[in-house]
Amino acid sequence: MQEPAFTLGLEEEYLLVDRASRDIVPSPPEEMLAACQDRAPGQIHPEFLRCQIEVGTPVCRNVQEARTELARLRGTVAGVADAYGLAPIAASTHPFAAWEPQKHTNRDRYNMLARDLGAPARRLMICGMHVHAGVEDDDLRIDLMNQVRYFLPHLLALSTSSPFWRGRVMERKSYRLSVWHELPRTGMPDAFDSYGEYLHHVNVLVKTGVIEDASKLWWDIRPSTRFPTLEMRITDICTRLDDAITVAALYQCLLRMLWRLKLRNVAWRPYKNLFIEENRWRAQRYGLDDGLVDFGRGEIVAYPDLLEELLELVREDAEHFGCQAELENARDIVRRGTSAHRQVAIYNDALEAGATGWEALHRVVDWLAEETVLGVEPVASP
């Protein structure tokens, strides 16, 4: 069996905030988007809501190349936005903004979504990170999707960045998923026996007029409709660039580890969605803090211990891809906490120091704006 390319492509969505008010900007200047697109043709796009902007790297051979490309795109958006008094924040929710004033982008696809989905679409003031991994063979892509589902909660726990909603701590590390779940065809996909079976189910939905194509399947992971890739979509967007690359590297290594098992006629033990969804909930609710269920052992295991097991599982693959340093950063994420942990800590520390609620929330936004470009060189606007 020929080894898949396991190339990488990363997509990130940012919220645009006003530097003075720290609030989201419902209608950023159109010339700002045009300036971004001029500097990175085909790689920076509007998103469903006008307060969002999306970037996508080209196909990358390794995580080091992906980091360079993503840093360039973050820097481009930050540099251009700064000329308009704005800043991008890499967070899956804004700490205090209201969704009601937001306007969706006037494009045929987005107009159709707004009409079909109704009120839940207007609440989609959320951002995520999608990681594409190149798997050329159709049936192998489905096989790996079936198996890697088990590990998706582990990746979510490393990425959480949405603890706030409209000025409140929501007691969830990833409130983004709560908002996202108001849409149909989200969550964990079922297992499919083959690519043919997957297409059959898609075609049933298409023929009945429910969806136009498979791009309307907003699962946590799916075969891409545009590329020969397996697209991981469960994670929040990581505020730190290095953390985003760590999540992408771990996903890439997990896929190759599962491929290596297949070479030996071995597969990861299959679990029903009932079990996988339970860990998905725990990652959404607690992040790294309260462990995930090891269903083989039949017990909850602390996340640091689970991470060590994962890193041992993919040690050979990390050496193959040369991404040991990127995976080592996962231990650092566990030690210092994800963006969600840091946001809540900054908020609580500000309150304890005598700040008002609004002042504390503003400090969180300021921190997000700074962390989004940590290690990134903003490209000055012309």
Steps between C-alpha positions, in 0.01 A plus 500: 500500500647832394539748781267800474661839456367624837553855375347775711273795437369723780198728501441752778217746567560823693265753658570865419490736797524876538819584687334784694170341603629139493160406356441311179462709185176398324601661169875532450606711200474311173833644390664327798404156369607602150840610630546165678406309186740706290784399732405129512294417188269204544596451866290757689121496472188646661314268733127456567489801733658823385680535834706192411784438261637161390849401391616178338856383443613338177582128505791456741747210501560514875402689814797733477381619161145526636624721784679733259191534282259549788729758661508690169120499476447604864754776448331618181157527661641667813705752305222605266237509777721722714487773235122514557520499880405132514663179617433131436455275801549125476229394742197284434268746677531867588506569875200736502365590153130453417400299196184695415674795324711272280433488126567212266705538184294569190589197290270243343621213720478705819161646408372146448643388836340795679165418344515124558637500854311796643586645841779251585697627200492853638662375822803356319737754649748216548830404343685173455811342355483233230796276419515317166726194473570357157365144459462424130323163512123537548442185704807559716373851571175353637683228692726754672202726570324214676798431723630849577156605631603347833781756537309813401398590860869485593576760232206718603623508861837641384342780298219652709463878469131580554416525872299825468170591335355850521706596804439185702727214591301209360665227711606328181844517347347480151168682493543521122378141469182584689420770246605278210268220611194707417576420135402172333751238389762589760680288756675168461441311173393139497743233386473394135610168351638659185517817295216358293275471804588856599409627151173305510393679817605837361307435178183419693514844662580667167220325310242590762605864475623524860850610394663604173823310566716351774638841599177539703611216728654698784638205692797507736695322228411434138647416160559835334274578206775702327822313567618139554531572870351400832384824661508521881254765620434434869757736649464855620742743343820518704591852607872425485644413160730236653203326662316483168802333342522254789138391450557462125817298556331267747210444259743422217694256718186324622390437142836354406501284814163356400626444147798308641261278695310429181822380335509229768133416447416664832241770571430721798222350706168642373271677743143614459429870482334472842847459652688740274238770556539463875868591474410775256271648766767468769753681280244770422403543866829452683772523237818362657373518857295193580634222280344291227362149514730218396235254389752218471580535870151607591610803702559874480869576444666836566577686179877532562520119524293458183727744319809301595335188359416682178852634460640150545254363244617748237869519593606323179278728294632815664851387408384428145353850459772673705244663728622390844536861616145583391363203694710590803306827511188295586653440842546875536135560412400262779733674747385859429145430382325572174377840387173432685685454829706813446199714407308408814810550718561848356136591558497375859835661584374835369187478713703413808721803432196726507411526132137523395347218298537696177860592577579136568343392172694768313823361645408159365449646151833685521674177596337313212610764249859479629513120513355464151815657354747353750795385290345659192633800313203720401529611139464877480214624286606696188 
